[in-house]
Amino acid sequence: MKVPQTPSHACHLTRKIHQRELTKSLPKNKPQVHASY
């Protein structure tokens, strides 16, 4: 889910939100998934 042509601060916020959602929805034994964000 990439949003092109966005300011870097918006991109950072989106990544932070996505990371939070991934952390909630994924098992705790998969740290490498949200480490790539």
N, C-alpha and C positions, 0 to 999 in steps of 0.2 A: 504493500500500500504506500506508494510514493506519490507525494503531491509536488509536481514540478513548479518552478518559479515562485517559491515561497521564501520569505525572509528567514534568515538563519535562526532568529529567536523564535519564530513560529514553528520552524522545523524542530528546534530543540524542545519546545513545549509538546509538540506532537509525539516526539520520541519518548518523552518522559511519560506521557499518558499511555502510549502503547506499551511501554515497559511495565507500567503499573498493571495494565490489563493482562499482559502476558504472565506476570508474576502471580496474578490471582487465578488465571485459568490453567496454568501449567503446573505439573507436579514439581515438587521442590528438588527433585534429583536431576533436573535439566538446567544447570546454571549456564551452559554454553549457548543456550538459545537466546536469552536476553543479554548475554555478554557481547553479542555481535551488534547490538544497537548502539 
